[in-house]
Amino acid sequence: MPDVGFGEDIRPLFNDRDIGSMSSHFDLSSYEDVRANADSIYARLADGSMPCYGAWPAENVQRFRDWIDEGFAP
């Protein structure tokens, strides 16, 4: 069973400001949209260009990577 799930672990990392600022690219509140764009989102998180107000702490970026690597649990 995966340790990282979208609903409990990933979705709460994206605040309303993140969701609004990225809405023209993808819906960060949607499991399906985040899963479909996970590699692009991860690349932006890893290089610090997302979210727009400042880079996430390394542990949050790693949590997102773990979610991808563990198979995108809902």
mmJSON file of the N, C-alpha and C atoms, coordinates in Angstrom:
{"data_MODEL":{"atom_site":{
"group_PDB":["ATOM","ATOM","ATOM","ATOM","ATOM","ATOM","ATOM","ATOM","ATOM","ATOM","ATOM","ATOM","ATOM","ATOM","ATOM","ATOM","ATOM","ATOM","ATOM","ATOM","ATOM","ATOM","ATOM","ATOM","ATOM","ATOM","ATOM","ATOM","ATOM","ATOM","ATOM","ATOM","ATOM","ATOM","ATOM","ATOM","ATOM","ATOM","ATOM","ATOM","ATOM","ATOM","ATOM","ATOM","ATOM","ATOM","ATOM","ATOM","ATOM","ATOM","ATOM","ATOM","ATOM","ATOM","ATOM","ATOM","ATOM","ATOM","ATOM","ATOM","ATOM","ATOM","ATOM","ATOM","ATOM","ATOM","ATOM","ATOM","ATOM","ATOM","ATOM","ATOM","ATOM","ATOM","ATOM","ATOM","ATOM","ATOM","ATOM","ATOM","ATOM","ATOM","ATOM","ATOM","ATOM","ATOM","ATOM","ATOM","ATOM","ATOM","ATOM","ATOM","ATOM","ATOM","ATOM","ATOM","ATOM","ATOM","ATOM","ATOM","ATOM","ATOM","ATOM","ATOM","ATOM","ATOM","ATOM","ATOM","ATOM","ATOM","ATOM","ATOM","ATOM","ATOM","ATOM","ATOM","ATOM","ATOM","ATOM","ATOM","ATOM","ATOM","ATOM","ATOM","ATOM","ATOM","ATOM","ATOM","ATOM","ATOM","ATOM","ATOM","ATOM","ATOM","ATOM","ATOM","ATOM","ATOM","ATOM","ATOM","ATOM","ATOM","ATOM","ATOM","ATOM","ATOM","ATOM","ATOM","ATOM","ATOM","ATOM","ATOM","ATOM","ATOM","ATOM","ATOM","ATOM","ATOM","ATOM","ATOM","ATOM","ATOM","ATOM","ATOM","ATOM","ATOM","ATOM","ATOM","ATOM","ATOM","ATOM","ATOM","ATOM","ATOM","ATOM","ATOM","ATOM","ATOM","ATOM","ATOM","ATOM","ATOM","ATOM","ATOM","ATOM","ATOM","ATOM","ATOM","ATOM","ATOM","ATOM","ATOM","ATOM","ATOM","ATOM","ATOM","ATOM","ATOM","ATOM","ATOM","ATOM","ATOM","ATOM","ATOM","ATOM","ATOM","ATOM","ATOM","ATOM","ATOM","ATOM","ATOM","ATOM","ATOM","ATOM","ATOM","ATOM","ATOM","ATOM","ATOM","ATOM","ATOM"],
"id":[1,2,3,4,5,6,7,8,9,10,11,12,13,14,15,16,17,18,19,20,21,22,23,24,25,26,27,28,29,30,31,32,33,34,35,36,37,38,39,40,41,42,43,44,45,46,47,48,49,50,51,52,53,54,55,56,57,58,59,60,61,62,63,64,65,66,67,68,69,70,71,72,73,74,75,76,77,78,79,80,81,82,83,84,85,86,87,88,89,90,91,92,93,94,95,96,97,98,99,100,101,102,103,104,105,106,107,108,109,110,111,112,113,114,115,116,117,118,119,120,121,122,123,124,125,126,127,128,129,130,131,132,133,134,135,136,137,138,139,140,141,142,143,144,145,146,147,148,149,150,151,152,153,154,155,156,157,158,159,160,161,162,163,164,165,166,167,168,169,170,171,172,173,174,175,176,177,178,179,180,181,182,183,184,185,186,187,188,189,190,191,192,193,194,195,196,197,198,199,200,201,202,203,204,205,206,207,208,209,210,211,212,213,214,215,216,217,218,219,220,221,222],
"type_symbol":["N","C","C","N","C","C","N","C","C","N","C","C","N","C","C","N","C","C","N","C","C","N","C","C","N","C","C","N","C","C","N","C","C","N","C","C","N","C","C","N","C","C","N","C","C","N","C","C","N","C","C","N","C","C","N","C","C","N","C","C","N","C","C","N","C","C","N","C","C","N","C","C","N","C","C","N","C","C","N","C","C","N","C","C","N","C","C","N","C","C","N","C","C","N","C","C","N","C","C","N","C","C","N","C","C","N","C","C","N","C","C","N","C","C","N","C","C","N","C","C","N","C","C","N","C","C","N","C","C","N","C","C","N","C","C","N","C","C","N","C","C","N","C","C","N","C","C","N","C","C","N","C","C","N","C","C","N","C","C","N","C","C","N","C","C","N","C","C","N","C","C","N","C","C","N","C","C","N","C","C","N","C","C","N","C","C","N","C","C","N","C","C","N","C","C","N","C","C","N","C","C","N","C","C","N","C","C","N","C","C","N","C","C","N","C","C","N","C","C","N","C","C"],
"label_atom_id":["N","CA","C","N","CA","C","N","CA","C","N","CA","C","N","CA","C","N","CA","C","N","CA","C","N","CA","C","N","CA","C","N","CA","C","N","CA","C","N","CA","C","N","CA","C","N","CA","C","N","CA","C","N","CA","C","N","CA","C","N","CA","C","N","CA","C","N","CA","C","N","CA","C","N","CA","C","N","CA","C","N","CA","C","N","CA","C","N","CA","C","N","CA","C","N","CA","C","N","CA","C","N","CA","C","N","CA","C","N","CA","C","N","CA","C","N","CA","C","N","CA","C","N","CA","C","N","CA","C","N","CA","C","N","CA","C","N","CA","C","N","CA","C","N","CA","C","N","CA","C","N","CA","C","N","CA","C","N","CA","C","N","CA","C","N","CA","C","N","CA","C","N","CA","C","N","CA","C","N","CA","C","N","CA","C","N","CA","C","N","CA","C","N","CA","C","N","CA","C","N","CA","C","N","CA","C","N","CA","C","N","CA","C","N","CA","C","N","CA","C","N","CA","C","N","CA","C","N","CA","C","N","CA","C","N","CA","C","N","CA","C","N","CA","C","N","CA","C","N","CA","C","N","CA","C","N","CA","C"],
"label_alt_id":[null,null,null,null,null,null,null,null,null,null,null,null,null,null,null,null,null,null,null,null,null,null,null,null,null,null,null,null,null,null,null,null,null,null,null,null,null,null,null,null,null,null,null,null,null,null,null,null,null,null,null,null,null,null,null,null,null,null,null,null,null,null,null,null,null,null,null,null,null,null,null,null,null,null,null,null,null,null,null,null,null,null,null,null,null,null,null,null,null,null,null,null,null,null,null,null,null,null,null,null,null,null,null,null,null,null,null,null,null,null,null,null,null,null,null,null,null,null,null,null,null,null,null,null,null,null,null,null,null,null,null,null,null,null,null,null,null,null,null,null,null,null,null,null,null,null,null,null,null,null,null,null,null,null,null,null,null,null,null,null,null,null,null,null,null,null,null,null,null,null,null,null,null,null,null,null,null,null,null,null,null,null,null,null,null,null,null,null,null,null,null,null,null,null,null,null,null,null,null,null,null,null,null,null,null,null,null,null,null,null,null,null,null,null,null,null,null,null,null,null,null,null],
"label_comp_id":["MET","MET","MET","PRO","PRO","PRO","ASP","ASP","ASP","VAL","VAL","VAL","GLY","GLY","GLY","PHE","PHE","PHE","GLY","GLY","GLY","GLU","GLU","GLU","ASP","ASP","ASP","ILE","ILE","ILE","ARG","ARG","ARG","PRO","PRO","PRO","LEU","LEU","LEU","PHE","PHE","PHE","ASN","ASN","ASN","ASP","ASP","ASP","ARG","ARG","ARG","ASP","ASP","ASP","ILE","ILE","ILE","GLY","GLY","GLY","SER","SER","SER","MET","MET","MET","SER","SER","SER","SER","SER","SER","HIS","HIS","HIS","PHE","PHE","PHE","ASP","ASP","ASP","LEU","LEU","LEU","SER","SER","SER","SER","SER","SER","TYR","TYR","TYR","GLU","GLU","GLU","ASP","ASP","ASP","VAL","VAL","VAL","ARG","ARG","ARG","ALA","ALA","ALA","ASN","ASN","ASN","ALA","ALA","ALA","ASP","ASP","ASP","SER","SER","SER","ILE","ILE","ILE","TYR","TYR","TYR","ALA","ALA","ALA","ARG","ARG","ARG","LEU","LEU","LEU","ALA","ALA","ALA","ASP","ASP","ASP","GLY","GLY","GLY","SER","SER","SER","MET","MET","MET","PRO","PRO","PRO","CYS","CYS","CYS","TYR","TYR","TYR","GLY","GLY","GLY","ALA","ALA","ALA","TRP","TRP","TRP","PRO","PRO","PRO","ALA","ALA","ALA","GLU","GLU","GLU","ASN","ASN","ASN","VAL","VAL","VAL","GLN","GLN","GLN","ARG","ARG","ARG","PHE","PHE","PHE","ARG","ARG","ARG","ASP","ASP","ASP","TRP","TRP","TRP","ILE","ILE","ILE","ASP","ASP","ASP","GLU","GLU","GLU","GLY","GLY","GLY","PHE","PHE","PHE","ALA","ALA","ALA","PRO","PRO","PRO"],
"label_asym_id":["A","A","A","A","A","A","A","A","A","A","A","A","A","A","A","A","A","A","A","A","A","A","A","A","A","A","A","A","A","A","A","A","A","A","A","A","A","A","A","A","A","A","A","A","A","A","A","A","A","A","A","A","A","A","A","A","A","A","A","A","A","A","A","A","A","A","A","A","A","A","A","A","A","A","A","A","A","A","A","A","A","A","A","A","A","A","A","A","A","A","A","A","A","A","A","A","A","A","A","A","A","A","A","A","A","A","A","A","A","A","A","A","A","A","A","A","A","A","A","A","A","A","A","A","A","A","A","A","A","A","A","A","A","A","A","A","A","A","A","A","A","A","A","A","A","A","A","A","A","A","A","A","A","A","A","A","A","A","A","A","A","A","A","A","A","A","A","A","A","A","A","A","A","A","A","A","A","A","A","A","A","A","A","A","A","A","A","A","A","A","A","A","A","A","A","A","A","A","A","A","A","A","A","A","A","A","A","A","A","A","A","A","A","A","A","A","A","A","A","A","A","A"],
"label_entity_id":["1","1","1","1","1","1","1","1","1","1","1","1","1","1","1","1","1","1","1","1","1","1","1","1","1","1","1","1","1","1","1","1","1","1","1","1","1","1","1","1","1","1","1","1","1","1","1","1","1","1","1","1","1","1","1","1","1","1","1","1","1","1","1","1","1","1","1","1","1","1","1","1","1","1","1","1","1","1","1","1","1","1","1","1","1","1","1","1","1","1","1","1","1","1","1","1","1","1","1","1","1","1","1","1","1","1","1","1","1","1","1","1","1","1","1","1","1","1","1","1","1","1","1","1","1","1","1","1","1","1","1","1","1","1","1","1","1","1","1","1","1","1","1","1","1","1","1","1","1","1","1","1","1","1","1","1","1","1","1","1","1","1","1","1","1","1","1","1","1","1","1","1","1","1","1","1","1","1","1","1","1","1","1","1","1","1","1","1","1","1","1","1","1","1","1","1","1","1","1","1","1","1","1","1","1","1","1","1","1","1","1","1","1","1","1","1","1","1","1","1","1","1"],
"label_seq_id":[1,1,1,2,2,2,3,3,3,4,4,4,5,5,5,6,6,6,7,7,7,8,8,8,9,9,9,10,10,10,11,11,11,12,12,12,13,13,13,14,14,14,15,15,15,16,16,16,17,17,17,18,18,18,19,19,19,20,20,20,21,21,21,22,22,22,23,23,23,24,24,24,25,25,25,26,26,26,27,27,27,28,28,28,29,29,29,30,30,30,31,31,31,32,32,32,33,33,33,34,34,34,35,35,35,36,36,36,37,37,37,38,38,38,39,39,39,40,40,40,41,41,41,42,42,42,43,43,43,44,44,44,45,45,45,46,46,46,47,47,47,48,48,48,49,49,49,50,50,50,51,51,51,52,52,52,53,53,53,54,54,54,55,55,55,56,56,56,57,57,57,58,58,58,59,59,59,60,60,60,61,61,61,62,62,62,63,63,63,64,64,64,65,65,65,66,66,66,67,67,67,68,68,68,69,69,69,70,70,70,71,71,71,72,72,72,73,73,73,74,74,74],
"pdbx_PDB_ins_code":[null,null,null,null,null,null,null,null,null,null,null,null,null,null,null,null,null,null,null,null,null,null,null,null,null,null,null,null,null,null,null,null,null,null,null,null,null,null,null,null,null,null,null,null,null,null,null,null,null,null,null,null,null,null,null,null,null,null,null,null,null,null,null,null,null,null,null,null,null,null,null,null,null,null,null,null,null,null,null,null,null,null,null,null,null,null,null,null,null,null,null,null,null,null,null,null,null,null,null,null,null,null,null,null,null,null,null,null,null,null,null,null,null,null,null,null,null,null,null,null,null,null,null,null,null,null,null,null,null,null,null,null,null,null,null,null,null,null,null,null,null,null,null,null,null,null,null,null,null,null,null,null,null,null,null,null,null,null,null,null,null,null,null,null,null,null,null,null,null,null,null,null,null,null,null,null,null,null,null,null,null,null,null,null,null,null,null,null,null,null,null,null,null,null,null,null,null,null,null,null,null,null,null,null,null,null,null,null,null,null,null,null,null,null,null,null,null,null,null,null,null,null],
"Cartn_x":[0.846,0.0,0.89,0.599,1.425,1.357,2.442,2.507,1.982,1.966,1.585,0.349,-0.688,-1.914,-2.24,-2.937,-3.277,-4.145,-5.243,-6.202,-5.635,-4.856,-4.326,-3.009,-2.159,-0.789,-0.468,-0.981,-0.579,-1.52,-2.813,-3.777,-3.611,-3.423,-3.266,-2.02,-1.051,0.158,-0.119,-1.162,-1.515,-2.575,-2.229,-3.203,-4.019,-4.988,-5.861,-5.085,-4.03,-3.212,-2.52,-1.998,-1.384,-2.402,-3.555,-4.602,-5.003,-5.208,-5.592,-4.512,-3.273,-2.196,-1.847,-2.133,-1.801,-3.017,-4.177,-5.415,-5.405,-4.587,-4.52,-3.689,-2.95,-2.116,-2.72,-3.164,-3.78,-4.518,-5.417,-6.208,-5.543,-4.867,-4.122,-5.022,-6.31,-7.232,-7.803,-7.502,-8.043,-7.016,-7.37,-6.486,-6.127,-7.136,-6.908,-5.957,-6.146,-5.308,-3.881,-3.748,-2.4,-1.682,-2.387,-1.763,-1.327,-2.186,-1.873,-0.687,-0.462,0.608,1.705,1.77,2.67,4.133,4.607,6.018,6.328,5.442,5.625,5.543,4.573,4.435,5.675,6.117,7.304,8.519,8.71,9.857,9.817,8.648,8.518,8.753,8.24,8.474,9.961,10.605,12.014,12.937,12.597,13.473,13.076,12.027,11.624,10.789,10.392,9.59,8.098,7.747,6.382,6.454,5.621,4.592,5.17,4.318,4.769,5.282,4.883,5.276,6.561,7.167,8.422,8.482,9.675,9.864,9.351,8.861,8.46,9.694,9.52,10.604,10.931,12.156,12.609,11.754,11.295,10.5,9.149,8.573,7.319,7.551,8.641,8.984,9.214,9.907,10.155,8.851,7.942,6.648,5.914,5.964,5.336,6.018,7.351,8.104,7.735,7.62,7.247,5.858,4.936,3.585,3.662,4.461,4.637,5.247,6.347,7.085,6.28,5.364,4.555,3.278,3.064,1.948,0.709,0.853,-0.253,-1.481,-1.319,-2.48,-3.447,-4.751,-5.738,-5.8],
"Cartn_y":[-1.188,0.0,1.249,2.199,3.411,4.229,4.906,5.76,7.161,7.577,8.937,8.89,9.589,9.658,11.1,11.279,12.628,13.359,12.734,13.409,13.825,12.958,13.237,13.989,13.709,14.224,15.287,15.149,16.044,17.232,16.984,18.074,19.179,18.853,19.923,20.794,20.332,21.132,22.328,22.222,23.3,24.188,25.437,26.344,27.043,27.84,28.51,29.412,30.021,30.89,30.068,28.894,28.002,27.611,27.194,26.72,27.823,29.025,30.149,30.549,30.598,31.07,30.067,28.798,27.781,27.318,27.928,27.443,27.462,28.308,28.318,27.153,26.481,25.349,24.009,23.916,22.697,23.014,22.115,22.286,21.506,22.23,21.592,20.984,21.239,20.625,19.315,18.979,17.79,16.664,15.529,14.36,14.021,13.96,13.557,14.521,15.82,16.808,16.81,16.693,16.656,15.387,14.271,13.022,13.135,13.667,13.785,14.714,15.668,16.655,16.523,15.382,15.207,15.485,15.029,15.247,16.733,17.436,18.878,19.624,19.254,19.888,19.611,18.366,18.028,18.835,18.947,19.706,21.143,21.748,23.124,23.213,22.224,22.213,22.032,21.133,20.819,21.988,22.753,23.874,25.172,25.105,26.262,27.294,27.02,27.989,27.897,26.924,26.767,26.316,26.778,27.786,29.186,30.088,31.42,32.251,31.932,32.745,32.269,31.215,30.729,29.219,28.704,27.256,26.534,25.327,24.457,23.979,23.628,22.951,21.624,21.211,19.987,18.777,18.683,17.514,17.465,18.613,18.625,18.223,18.698,18.298,16.784,16.265,14.82,14.049,14.563,13.903,13.793,14.871,14.831,13.776,13.73,12.722,11.312,11.12,9.801,9.409,10.352,10.074,9.563,10.196,9.753,8.347,8.178,6.909,5.74,6.047,4.998,4.678,5.372,4.998,5.868,7.095,8.068,7.639,7.225,6.836,8.006,7.738,8.831,9.453],
"Cartn_z":[0.0,0.0,0.0,-0.869,-0.95,0.332,0.628,1.805,1.528,0.256,-0.103,-0.995,-0.585,-1.373,-1.738,-2.838,-3.294,-2.277,-1.869,-0.996,0.345,0.953,2.288,2.279,1.299,1.339,0.302,-0.903,-1.994,-2.132,-2.206,-2.394,-1.343,-0.055,0.942,0.761,-0.019,-0.249,-1.165,-1.978,-2.903,-2.265,-1.984,-1.395,-2.485,-2.07,-3.032,-3.984,-3.494,-4.344,-5.446,-5.078,-6.069,-7.131,-6.671,-7.583,-8.552,-8.021,-8.869,-9.856,-9.404,-10.278,-11.378,-11.163,-12.171,-12.968,-12.747,-13.356,-14.882,-15.483,-16.945,-17.49,-16.616,-17.028,-16.63,-15.38,-14.862,-13.568,-13.183,-11.959,-10.838,-9.961,-8.878,-7.806,-7.88,-6.925,-7.451,-8.696,-9.349,-9.401,-8.797,-8.85,-10.29,-11.151,-12.541,-13.254,-13.035,-13.718,-13.171,-11.864,-11.282,-11.719,-11.732,-12.184,-13.642,-14.491,-15.92,-16.179,-15.285,-15.464,-14.415,-13.762,-12.62,-12.953,-14.085,-14.422,-14.602,-15.27,-15.472,-14.146,-13.326,-12.012,-11.169,-11.162,-10.382,-10.842,-12.15,-12.663,-12.159,-12.132,-11.651,-10.142,-9.419,-7.969,-7.664,-8.395,-8.148,-8.482,-9.526,-9.871,-9.158,-8.341,-7.546,-8.268,-9.529,-10.267,-9.922,-9.136,-8.675,-7.229,-6.363,-6.579,-6.746,-7.173,-7.562,-6.382,-5.175,-4.026,-3.368,-3.894,-3.344,-3.344,-3.409,-3.507,-2.266,-2.487,-1.383,-0.635,0.629,1.344,0.644,0.733,0.051,0.409,1.664,2.047,1.329,1.002,0.245,-1.208,-1.79,-3.155,-3.198,-2.208,-2.144,-1.958,-1.17,-0.985,-2.325,-3.12,-4.444,-5.313,-5.29,-6.052,-5.595,-4.296,-3.767,-4.262,-4.306,-4.809,-6.25,-7.066,-8.457,-8.468,-7.748,-7.769,-7.206,-6.284,-5.676,-6.459,-7.571,-8.437,-8.36,-7.885,-7.932,-7.129,-5.915,-5.103,-4.975,-5.081,-4.98,-3.588],
"occupancy":[1.0,1.0,1.0,1.0,1.0,1.0,1.0,1.0,1.0,1.0,1.0,1.0,1.0,1.0,1.0,1.0,1.0,1.0,1.0,1.0,1.0,1.0,1.0,1.0,1.0,1.0,1.0,1.0,1.0,1.0,1.0,1.0,1.0,1.0,1.0,1.0,1.0,1.0,1.0,1.0,1.0,1.0,1.0,1.0,1.0,1.0,1.0,1.0,1.0,1.0,1.0,1.0,1.0,1.0,1.0,1.0,1.0,1.0,1.0,1.0,1.0,1.0,1.0,1.0,1.0,1.0,1.0,1.0,1.0,1.0,1.0,1.0,1.0,1.0,1.0,1.0,1.0,1.0,1.0,1.0,1.0,1.0,1.0,1.0,1.0,1.0,1.0,1.0,1.0,1.0,1.0,1.0,1.0,1.0,1.0,1.0,1.0,1.0,1.0,1.0,1.0,1.0,1.0,1.0,1.0,1.0,1.0,1.0,1.0,1.0,1.0,1.0,1.0,1.0,1.0,1.0,1.0,1.0,1.0,1.0,1.0,1.0,1.0,1.0,1.0,1.0,1.0,1.0,1.0,1.0,1.0,1.0,1.0,1.0,1.0,1.0,1.0,1.0,1.0,1.0,1.0,1.0,1.0,1.0,1.0,1.0,1.0,1.0,1.0,1.0,1.0,1.0,1.0,1.0,1.0,1.0,1.0,1.0,1.0,1.0,1.0,1.0,1.0,1.0,1.0,1.0,1.0,1.0,1.0,1.0,1.0,1.0,1.0,1.0,1.0,1.0,1.0,1.0,1.0,1.0,1.0,1.0,1.0,1.0,1.0,1.0,1.0,1.0,1.0,1.0,1.0,1.0,1.0,1.0,1.0,1.0,1.0,1.0,1.0,1.0,1.0,1.0,1.0,1.0,1.0,1.0,1.0,1.0,1.0,1.0,1.0,1.0,1.0,1.0,1.0,1.0,1.0,1.0,1.0,1.0,1.0,1.0],
"B_iso_or_equiv":[0.0,0.0,0.0,0.0,0.0,0.0,0.0,0.0,0.0,0.0,0.0,0.0,0.0,0.0,0.0,0.0,0.0,0.0,0.0,0.0,0.0,0.0,0.0,0.0,0.0,0.0,0.0,0.0,0.0,0.0,0.0,0.0,0.0,0.0,0.0,0.0,0.0,0.0,0.0,0.0,0.0,0.0,0.0,0.0,0.0,0.0,0.0,0.0,0.0,0.0,0.0,0.0,0.0,0.0,0.0,0.0,0.0,0.0,0.0,0.0,0.0,0.0,0.0,0.0,0.0,0.0,0.0,0.0,0.0,0.0,0.0,0.0,0.0,0.0,0.0,0.0,0.0,0.0,0.0,0.0,0.0,0.0,0.0,0.0,0.0,0.0,0.0,0.0,0.0,0.0,0.0,0.0,0.0,0.0,0.0,0.0,0.0,0.0,0.0,0.0,0.0,0.0,0.0,0.0,0.0,0.0,0.0,0.0,0.0,0.0,0.0,0.0,0.0,0.0,0.0,0.0,0.0,0.0,0.0,0.0,0.0,0.0,0.0,0.0,0.0,0.0,0.0,0.0,0.0,0.0,0.0,0.0,0.0,0.0,0.0,0.0,0.0,0.0,0.0,0.0,0.0,0.0,0.0,0.0,0.0,0.0,0.0,0.0,0.0,0.0,0.0,0.0,0.0,0.0,0.0,0.0,0.0,0.0,0.0,0.0,0.0,0.0,0.0,0.0,0.0,0.0,0.0,0.0,0.0,0.0,0.0,0.0,0.0,0.0,0.0,0.0,0.0,0.0,0.0,0.0,0.0,0.0,0.0,0.0,0.0,0.0,0.0,0.0,0.0,0.0,0.0,0.0,0.0,0.0,0.0,0.0,0.0,0.0,0.0,0.0,0.0,0.0,0.0,0.0,0.0,0.0,0.0,0.0,0.0,0.0,0.0,0.0,0.0,0.0,0.0,0.0,0.0,0.0,0.0,0.0,0.0,0.0],
"pdbx_formal_charge":[null,null,null,null,null,null,null,null,null,null,null,null,null,null,null,null,null,null,null,null,null,null,null,null,null,null,null,null,null,null,null,null,null,null,null,null,null,null,null,null,null,null,null,null,null,null,null,null,null,null,null,null,null,null,null,null,null,null,null,null,null,null,null,null,null,null,null,null,null,null,null,null,null,null,null,null,null,null,null,null,null,null,null,null,null,null,null,null,null,null,null,null,null,null,null,null,null,null,null,null,null,null,null,null,null,null,null,null,null,null,null,null,null,null,null,null,null,null,null,null,null,null,null,null,null,null,null,null,null,null,null,null,null,null,null,null,null,null,null,null,null,null,null,null,null,null,null,null,null,null,null,null,null,null,null,null,null,null,null,null,null,null,null,null,null,null,null,null,null,null,null,null,null,null,null,null,null,null,null,null,null,null,null,null,null,null,null,null,null,null,null,null,null,null,null,null,null,null,null,null,null,null,null,null,null,null,null,null,null,null,null,null,null,null,null,null,null,null,null,null,null,null],
"auth_seq_id":[1,1,1,2,2,2,3,3,3,4,4,4,5,5,5,6,6,6,7,7,7,8,8,8,9,9,9,10,10,10,11,11,11,12,12,12,13,13,13,14,14,14,15,15,15,16,16,16,17,17,17,18,18,18,19,19,19,20,20,20,21,21,21,22,22,22,23,23,23,24,24,24,25,25,25,26,26,26,27,27,27,28,28,28,29,29,29,30,30,30,31,31,31,32,32,32,33,33,33,34,34,34,35,35,35,36,36,36,37,37,37,38,38,38,39,39,39,40,40,40,41,41,41,42,42,42,43,43,43,44,44,44,45,45,45,46,46,46,47,47,47,48,48,48,49,49,49,50,50,50,51,51,51,52,52,52,53,53,53,54,54,54,55,55,55,56,56,56,57,57,57,58,58,58,59,59,59,60,60,60,61,61,61,62,62,62,63,63,63,64,64,64,65,65,65,66,66,66,67,67,67,68,68,68,69,69,69,70,70,70,71,71,71,72,72,72,73,73,73,74,74,74],
"auth_comp_id":["MET","MET","MET","PRO","PRO","PRO","ASP","ASP","ASP","VAL","VAL","VAL","GLY","GLY","GLY","PHE","PHE","PHE","GLY","GLY","GLY","GLU","GLU","GLU","ASP","ASP","ASP","ILE","ILE","ILE","ARG","ARG","ARG","PRO","PRO","PRO","LEU","LEU","LEU","PHE","PHE","PHE","ASN","ASN","ASN","ASP","ASP","ASP","ARG","ARG","ARG","ASP","ASP","ASP","ILE","ILE","ILE","GLY","GLY","GLY","SER","SER","SER","MET","MET","MET","SER","SER","SER","SER","SER","SER","HIS","HIS","HIS","PHE","PHE","PHE","ASP","ASP","ASP","LEU","LEU","LEU","SER","SER","SER","SER","SER","SER","TYR","TYR","TYR","GLU","GLU","GLU","ASP","ASP","ASP","VAL","VAL","VAL","ARG","ARG","ARG","ALA","ALA","ALA","ASN","ASN","ASN","ALA","ALA","ALA","ASP","ASP","ASP","SER","SER","SER","ILE","ILE","ILE","TYR","TYR","TYR","ALA","ALA","ALA","ARG","ARG","ARG","LEU","LEU","LEU","ALA","ALA","ALA","ASP","ASP","ASP","GLY","GLY","GLY","SER","SER","SER","MET","MET","MET","PRO","PRO","PRO","CYS","CYS","CYS","TYR","TYR","TYR","GLY","GLY","GLY","ALA","ALA","ALA","TRP","TRP","TRP","PRO","PRO","PRO","ALA","ALA","ALA","GLU","GLU","GLU","ASN","ASN","ASN","VAL","VAL","VAL","GLN","GLN","GLN","ARG","ARG","ARG","PHE","PHE","PHE","ARG","ARG","ARG","ASP","ASP","ASP","TRP","TRP","TRP","ILE","ILE","ILE","ASP","ASP","ASP","GLU","GLU","GLU","GLY","GLY","GLY","PHE","PHE","PHE","ALA","ALA","ALA","PRO","PRO","PRO"],
"auth_asym_id":["A","A","A","A","A","A","A","A","A","A","A","A","A","A","A","A","A","A","A","A","A","A","A","A","A","A","A","A","A","A","A","A","A","A","A","A","A","A","A","A","A","A","A","A","A","A","A","A","A","A","A","A","A","A","A","A","A","A","A","A","A","A","A","A","A","A","A","A","A","A","A","A","A","A","A","A","A","A","A","A","A","A","A","A","A","A","A","A","A","A","A","A","A","A","A","A","A","A","A","A","A","A","A","A","A","A","A","A","A","A","A","A","A","A","A","A","A","A","A","A","A","A","A","A","A","A","A","A","A","A","A","A","A","A","A","A","A","A","A","A","A","A","A","A","A","A","A","A","A","A","A","A","A","A","A","A","A","A","A","A","A","A","A","A","A","A","A","A","A","A","A","A","A","A","A","A","A","A","A","A","A","A","A","A","A","A","A","A","A","A","A","A","A","A","A","A","A","A","A","A","A","A","A","A","A","A","A","A","A","A","A","A","A","A","A","A","A","A","A","A","A","A"],
"auth_atom_id":["N","CA","C","N","CA","C","N","CA","C","N","CA","C","N","CA","C","N","CA","C","N","CA","C","N","CA","C","N","CA","C","N","CA","C","N","CA","C","N","CA","C","N","CA","C","N","CA","C","N","CA","C","N","CA","C","N","CA","C","N","CA","C","N","CA","C","N","CA","C","N","CA","C","N","CA","C","N","CA","C","N","CA","C","N","CA","C","N","CA","C","N","CA","C","N","CA","C","N","CA","C","N","CA","C","N","CA","C","N","CA","C","N","CA","C","N","CA","C","N","CA","C","N","CA","C","N","CA","C","N","CA","C","N","CA","C","N","CA","C","N","CA","C","N","CA","C","N","CA","C","N","CA","C","N","CA","C","N","CA","C","N","CA","C","N","CA","C","N","CA","C","N","CA","C","N","CA","C","N","CA","C","N","CA","C","N","CA","C","N","CA","C","N","CA","C","N","CA","C","N","CA","C","N","CA","C","N","CA","C","N","CA","C","N","CA","C","N","CA","C","N","CA","C","N","CA","C","N","CA","C","N","CA","C","N","CA","C","N","CA","C","N","CA","C","N","CA","C","N","CA","C","N","CA","C","N","CA","C"],
"pdbx_PDB_model_num":[1,1,1,1,1,1,1,1,1,1,1,1,1,1,1,1,1,1,1,1,1,1,1,1,1,1,1,1,1,1,1,1,1,1,1,1,1,1,1,1,1,1,1,1,1,1,1,1,1,1,1,1,1,1,1,1,1,1,1,1,1,1,1,1,1,1,1,1,1,1,1,1,1,1,1,1,1,1,1,1,1,1,1,1,1,1,1,1,1,1,1,1,1,1,1,1,1,1,1,1,1,1,1,1,1,1,1,1,1,1,1,1,1,1,1,1,1,1,1,1,1,1,1,1,1,1,1,1,1,1,1,1,1,1,1,1,1,1,1,1,1,1,1,1,1,1,1,1,1,1,1,1,1,1,1,1,1,1,1,1,1,1,1,1,1,1,1,1,1,1,1,1,1,1,1,1,1,1,1,1,1,1,1,1,1,1,1,1,1,1,1,1,1,1,1,1,1,1,1,1,1,1,1,1,1,1,1,1,1,1,1,1,1,1,1,1,1,1,1,1,1,1]
}}}
